[in-house]
Amino acid sequence: FGVLVVGAGCADLAKRAERFRSELAQHPMRLEAGTAFHLTCSIGLAHYAPDLHRGSDALYAAADQALYRAKRAGRNRLETASVG
């Protein structure tokens, strides 16, 4: 899934995303039967640059590439799309 945030800088978004990733990994989901599931996530972060992203598809592609870099690098991590 994707999350669009308006009015925040890349550094702030990366900080928020990293906090989400870390909190998810530290707090297992518990079912009524007492079973705990430890969850992790890989995150690809892209910041919109009008001169680079000529449309939503380009922005999505940049985030997707960053996501797959995070997965290839071992999962449960954040990768930021390169600009330029």
C-alpha positions as CSV (number, residue, x, y, z in Angstrom):
1,F,0.0,0.0,0.0
2,G,1.0,3.6,-0.3
3,V,0.8,6.6,1.9
4,L,0.8,10.2,0.5
5,V,1.8,12.9,2.9
6,V,1.5,16.6,1.9
7,G,3.6,19.3,3.5
8,A,6.3,17.3,5.1
9,G,10.0,17.1,4.2
10,C,11.9,14.0,3.2
11,A,13.9,13.8,6.4
12,D,10.7,14.1,8.5
13,L,9.0,11.4,6.5
14,A,11.9,9.1,6.8
15,K,12.0,9.6,10.6
16,R,8.2,8.8,10.8
17,A,8.5,5.8,8.6
18,E,11.5,4.5,10.5
19,R,9.6,4.9,13.8
20,F,6.7,3.0,12.4
21,R,9.0,0.2,11.1
22,S,10.8,-0.1,14.5
23,E,7.6,0.0,16.5
24,L,6.0,-2.7,14.4
25,A,9.0,-5.0,14.8
26,Q,9.1,-4.5,18.6
27,H,5.5,-5.2,19.4
28,P,4.1,-8.5,18.3
29,M,0.4,-8.9,17.4
30,R,-1.4,-11.1,19.8
31,L,-4.4,-13.2,19.0
32,E,-7.1,-14.2,21.6
33,A,-5.6,-17.7,21.7
34,G,-2.4,-16.2,23.0
35,T,-0.4,-16.7,19.8
36,A,2.0,-13.8,19.0
37,F,3.0,-12.8,15.5
38,H,6.2,-10.9,15.1
39,L,5.8,-8.6,12.1
40,T,8.3,-6.6,10.1
41,C,8.0,-4.4,7.1
42,S,10.2,-3.0,4.3
43,I,9.6,0.6,3.3
44,G,10.4,2.4,0.1
45,L,10.2,6.2,0.5
46,A,10.0,8.6,-2.4
47,H,9.7,12.4,-2.2
48,Y,8.0,14.1,-5.1
49,A,10.2,16.2,-7.3
50,P,8.3,17.9,-10.2
51,D,11.3,18.0,-12.5
52,L,11.9,14.3,-12.0
53,H,8.5,12.8,-11.6
54,R,6.4,13.8,-14.6
55,G,3.3,12.0,-13.1
56,S,2.1,9.7,-10.4
57,D,3.4,6.6,-12.2
58,A,7.0,8.0,-12.0
59,L,6.7,8.7,-8.2
60,Y,5.2,5.3,-7.6
61,A,8.0,3.6,-9.6
62,A,10.6,5.5,-7.5
63,A,9.0,4.3,-4.3
64,D,8.7,0.8,-5.6
65,Q,12.4,0.6,-6.6
66,A,13.3,1.8,-3.1
67,L,11.0,-0.8,-1.6
68,Y,12.7,-3.6,-3.6
69,R,16.1,-2.3,-2.6
70,A,15.0,-2.6,1.0
71,K,13.9,-6.2,0.5
72,R,17.1,-7.2,-1.3
73,A,19.2,-5.6,1.5
74,G,17.7,-7.9,4.1
75,R,14.1,-6.7,4.7
76,N,12.8,-4.9,7.7
77,R,14.4,-1.7,6.7
78,L,13.8,1.7,5.1
79,E,15.3,2.7,1.7
80,T,14.9,6.2,0.2
81,A,14.6,6.7,-3.5
82,S,17.5,8.6,-5.0
83,V,16.7,12.0,-6.5
84,G,18.3,12.6,-9.9
